[in-house]
Amino acid sequence: MILHIGIDDTDSPNGMCTTYVGALIYRELSRIADPIDLPRLIRLNPNVPYKTRGNGAVAMSFDVDEELIPEIKDVVLFYVNQLADFEHENTNPGVVFLEGSVPSELRDFSLKALWEHVGIEEAERVAREVGAEYFKFKLGRGIIGSLAAIGYPLEGFTYELLAYRRRENWGTPRRVNTRSVFLADKWAYPFSYDNVDPHKGTVLITPHGKDPVLAGIRGIDKGRILQVFEMVEFEEPVDFYQIYKTNQNTDDHLRPKKIGELKLYDSAVVRGRVVGEYWEVGRHVFFELEDETGRIRVAAFEPTKKFRNYVRKLLPGDEIVAAGGIKEHKGVLTLNLEKFYPVKLVPRIEFKKPKCPRCGGTMKSKGDYLKCKRCGFRMPKKLIPVEIPRDLEKKIYEVPPDARKHLSRPLVLPGGEEKILQQVDF
């Protein structure tokens, strides 16, 4: 009998991690049942307001003897009950068990949970329809992610090796040799990526919270991420590690839409025309984008750093393809920009003073006339329009690694441009 297990929402900003709970359960169950594949880390809608960190759920599948199923369920529920951070108000774990094959209705639900806002009642209804057994802790919101993780059609995927800390080190600064991470990244890139930020000289594999994760190493090749893990010099003991198969860095969250179709919590790719000049609030850069169906505000927020410089180069009338998540910012529906591609750029015209027609000298503006600095010749003030080259290329611009969403596919990977370029007419 094939048994699928989904787990979600065991963590909180104060600690714990669903991947840690999942890894312990996977290790324990592998003693009494045969795993079908690696455990799966499934990132769902990155825009929902009650997510904890990356909105990731865990699923795993085993070939089990039917008489062992009750014992396996007891093991899973025991681990969740013992390890979940129940003290935090936003931690509402859920566990789902499904026997047999995954029905198409569950796959549809999984994609809906990736693209839209899904409620607990809908998850319960789908679970009953497909014959899944579910367990709710507190509000039980985690059954949404648990059910979606089981049903997710993981057609494109990457890997992440997650190394975990010993309990006595939880909540303390993570200790890793920076130089070793840069050397390992140089050796493995791009098969393993986003390990460092080369521009800032910082390490990206180590999180900053109180959770049990010591490091996360991503890649498209299992062998490479294992070798990166072995090359990195950790300056504290590693308790254990687990490799997950995941939908991270796949762009699965992005769907092409018209601007008028956008709604709160969407992640979308839209094509439109820049309306008006950009403006700044604090260190955030904003502009408006419109198509024949409507208009939306677009934002490049401060954490995107130098990416904002490219946004500032856009001019009214430019046509671009933009990708990002839809949230409310101070009450206004806003597309949080992840990537953009300039499709058509308007000419940039600057008006310059002519040279002196008598001596070739520099003319100086004097109210409604021009006067030559060299010979004093005067003439009516008439400026010459000059087209200035645009400082934007016909290429995709993306946010830096430390500002990238878990689901967003970096351009260094094959297919990192597909969702954008599908909207471009070549």
Number of C-alpha atoms within 10 A of each C-alpha: 13 18 22 23 27 29 32 34 32 30 26 24 15 13 17 21 26 25 26 24 22 28 22 16 20 22 12 15 19 13 9 15 18 14 19 14 11 16 24 27 24 28 25 31 26 24 23 20 11 10 18 17 12 15 21 27 29 30 30 24 24 21 17 19 13 12 9 11 17 9 12 19 16 10 15 23 17 12 15 23 14 10 15 23 22 19 10 14 10 19 25 23 28 27 29 28 24 21 19 13 11 17 12 12 13 23 19 14 23 26 19 15 24 27 22 21 15 18 12 15 12 12 24 16 11 17 22 12 12 15 14 19 15 21 15 14 20 14 14 18 24 29 30 31 33 28 35 31 34 27 24 23 17 17 8 13 17 19 24 25 20 23 20 22 21 14 10 8 16 18 15 11 13 19 15 18 12 16 14 15 23 19 13 22 22 15 15 18 15 15 17 27 22 21 26 21 15 11 7 8 11 15 19 19 20 19 15 13 19 18 23 25 26 28 24 22 23 27 26 18 15 18 12 20 25 17 14 25 20 11 15 18 16 18 10 13 12 14 13 14 19 19 21 25 22 23 28 25 25 22 22 23 25 21 17 19 15 18 21 14 12 22 16 16 21 25 29 24 28 26 24 23 22 24 20 14 14 18 13 13 9 8 12 15 18 22 22 20 25 20 17 10 10 13 18 21 18 24 23 26 19 15 15 19 15 12 20 20 12 15 20 16 12 23 20 16 18 18 22 23 24 25 27 25 24 24 20 14 12 7 7 10 17 23 31 22 24 24 23 23 23 20 21 14 19 12 14 13 13 11 12 11 15 17 13 21 13 12 12 12 17 17 23 18 16 11 9 9 13 22 20 20 14 13 14 15 15 18 14 12 17 14 12 12 13 12 11 11 9 14 9 14 12 11 12 17 19 21 21 17 18 18 15 18 18 18 21 23 24 22 15 12 16 10 14 17 19 12 19 23 18 12 18 14 6 6
